[in-house]
């Protein structure tokens, strides 16, 4: 599984740019990333993941979680989403457009 080498918030473009160790470069619009937050508060406890609409989310910070995930903090105080590298990568690979609300992992 690829791992991120560089996480670069670009506030003026409202996106997080991730450079992976396989030289893939993904841009994650803040609204897309926040909307697919994997935490139980946003997704509940089981079932298919769904997109949660959040108006104009702003990324405050993003921290590494061990050697397997990242944890963003948003301007609304939300900070419970832990995005595993595999999940973050799937979001980057499966976004058809910047506002896609289709489940990036299929039925998971």
URJOHU-V319408 format. One record per pair of residues at least 12 apart in sequence whose C-alpha atoms are under 6 Angstrom apart, sorted by the first residue. I is the first residue (numbers start at 1). GAP is how many residues later the second one is. If there is no record, write none. Layout:
i = {I,I}
gap = {GAP,GAP}
//
This chain:
i = {2,3,3,4,4,4,5,5,5,6,6,14,14,15,15,15,16,26,31,35,35,35,36,37,38,39,39,48,48,51,58,58,59,60,60,60,61,68,68,69,69,69,70,70,91}
gap = {19,17,18,15,16,17,14,15,16,12,13,15,16,13,14,15,12,66,26,16,17,18,15,44,43,41,42,59,60,50,16,17,15,13,14,15,12,16,17,14,15,16,12,13,13}
//
